[in-house]
Amino acid sequence: MGEATQPTPVFPHLRYGDAVHAALTASGLSPDVMDAGVRTEEQGAQRELFLTVSWLRENPDLQDPVGLDLFWSHLTGWGARIGDDVVLLDVHELATPELLVDAARHLTEHRMARDWLPPFHALWEGAGPLNTALDHFDEQGVTW
């Protein structure tokens, strides 16, 4: 008999999203909304896992009342949006949550007026198993 394999969870990135949310909250930057899921642009297209962390306008934890979104895709990595301004963050797609806290803090203080430069590069402690799960997720193809 062959070795039994565990199916890849439909949302293998949820543990990573929880770690990012916990780090942000512990730092005093409690987001208003966190969204996670899977999307496709059209029937039969490649599936994309995503996370979005949002601070709405007037969030008391933000120094600037304009709001902020940090967004992640397993296909494109991390980015940020303030109003109509969007920037991709120069970090590994599975960057440590503390690095994302630093990015959020910088963006709330300086918006896009000053480029955020990562003070360090580090991977999340669960990056290895998540990378494996993401590979399995991509190999499964569209199932609906």
SULCOR-V235381 format. One record per residue. RES is the residue in three letters. SS is DSSP state (helix for helix, strand for strand, loop for the rest). Layout:
# SULCOR-V235381
RES&SS ; RES&SS
This chain:
# SULCOR-V235381
MET&loop ; GLY&loop ; GLU&loop ; ALA&loop ; THR&loop ; GLN&loop ; PRO&loop ; THR&loop ; PRO&loop ; VAL&loop ; PHE&loop ; PRO&loop ; HIS&loop ; LEU&helix ; ARG&helix ; TYR&helix ; GLY&helix ; ASP&helix ; ALA&helix ; VAL&helix ; HIS&helix ; ALA&helix ; ALA&helix ; LEU&helix ; THR&helix ; ALA&helix ; SER&loop ; GLY&loop ; LEU&loop ; SER&loop ; PRO&loop ; ASP&loop ; VAL&strand ; MET&strand ; ASP&strand ; ALA&strand ; GLY&strand ; VAL&strand ; ARG&strand ; THR&loop ; GLU&loop ; GLU&loop ; GLN&loop ; GLY&loop ; ALA&loop ; GLN&loop ; ARG&loop ; GLU&strand ; LEU&strand ; PHE&strand ; LEU&strand ; THR&strand ; VAL&strand ; SER&strand ; TRP&strand ; LEU&loop ; ARG&loop ; GLU&loop ; ASN&loop ; PRO&loop ; ASP&loop ; LEU&loop ; GLN&loop ; ASP&loop ; PRO&loop ; VAL&loop ; GLY&loop ; LEU&strand ; ASP&strand ; LEU&strand ; PHE&strand ; TRP&strand ; SER&strand ; HIS&loop ; LEU&loop ; THR&loop ; GLY&strand ; TRP&strand ; GLY&strand ; ALA&strand ; ARG&strand ; ILE&strand ; GLY&loop ; ASP&loop ; ASP&strand ; VAL&strand ; VAL&strand ; LEU&strand ; LEU&loop ; ASP&loop ; VAL&loop ; HIS&loop ; GLU&loop ; LEU&loop ; ALA&strand ; THR&loop ; PRO&helix ; GLU&helix ; LEU&helix ; LEU&helix ; VAL&helix ; ASP&helix ; ALA&helix ; ALA&helix ; ARG&helix ; HIS&helix ; LEU&helix ; THR&helix ; GLU&helix ; HIS&helix ; ARG&loop ; MET&loop ; ALA&loop ; ARG&loop ; ASP&loop ; TRP&loop ; LEU&loop ; PRO&loop ; PRO&loop ; PHE&loop ; HIS&loop ; ALA&loop ; LEU&strand ; TRP&loop ; GLU&loop ; GLY&loop ; ALA&helix ; GLY&helix ; PRO&helix ; LEU&helix ; ASN&helix ; THR&helix ; ALA&helix ; LEU&helix ; ASP&helix ; HIS&helix ; PHE&helix ; ASP&helix ; GLU&helix ; GLN&helix ; GLY&loop ; VAL&loop ; THR&loop ; TRP&loop
